[in-house]
Amino acid sequence: MTKIMIDAGHGPDTAGKRSPDGALREFSFNSAVADLVKQYLIEEGVTVIFAHKEQEDVPLAARTKLANNMKVDAFVSIHANAFGGDWNNANGIETFIYPTASKESYALAALIQNSLVSACNRTDRGVKKADYAVLRDTRMPAVLLECGFMTNREEALLLMKKTYRIQCAKAIAFAITAWIYRGKK
């Protein structure tokens, strides 16, 4: 049975993780999408474990330790992006992997990136490399997704909409399922 760890990035009280007007907190988007992804993956027979908790900020080290100890097959961290602290024109979707990530991480990242861009009809910012703790400290394929910018007025409105959250979740779950079953025909 395939085990996937879903991480709603940050936490409910992480400072600064919100839209410039304060109307959107990043964790509210991240956790709503994580809940939906879990629901869709369970329907496909995938075991889903959360790295986050609804009522507290779980330290990054605790998230990666849990993933490593549970020997999950992949780690997927869901986020909403920001560029600075004021409204601006930065927009689109991007997916990150560790600079020396495995081919499996890249394959998962590419599937998720393509699926999100296609489903959500947003700018494709591509698969990028970054030295983020959840990518560096996990011992399985790991990706970090940025589903739109909280500092872009248009995308901030989308990130608050249930329909957009469902689009994102379906795209992520579809890509994870495709990654799981890609070689098992």
Steps between C-alpha positions, in 0.01 A plus 500: 500500500637837398540758779509870415571776751309818431628815667289813526794735510561724801238508774192689614703760689812535284584869495480687170346221295199693371380732226594870535146587614489210749190348337680175413720302736721258313427207733125530433569436131767236559297297749177516297681368191681236708167374636361468148815331364477247783135430419574447129805280563316280751238442230788364285613263775799709611591534867538869591675635808507868592824669608310799640245552777198728481551672834878544525810587302693175460877565470658406167734252669200319651330482160801350324577265790144364488526445123834321536386287796180396324694421181242669281536465124486875433474832684283775348497846661216732392546879510376834373780729382587862580735758355576768755235633734298724267273440201694441175485324165692181590275209404483136403572151622839348576624176650827455687739209547832481681804594283634141509157336495443155358349435158191383690464840668533673165245265340249570779567875484454510122173307517362726773618820333348406164177382660456817709577736211262313271215474752531853640593685179771706673848609391749212492801607708649152463675246718775672699768399746528632856666410828181475709509287817207279397678420173851469644425298814259240361628163377236442233383689191391842627341802335377840613216659302414869472141523372484875438606830655326646806664834402323507163146637532353267235668189635425589864130502409539164327685350797200586721246335267380147568485427126871587456595293804314203351675554163839501672422195712369295209806591291740408782322171575486412130874561463590303813284209383660513154846500664410199717363295214724619213704182480247248628302428184 
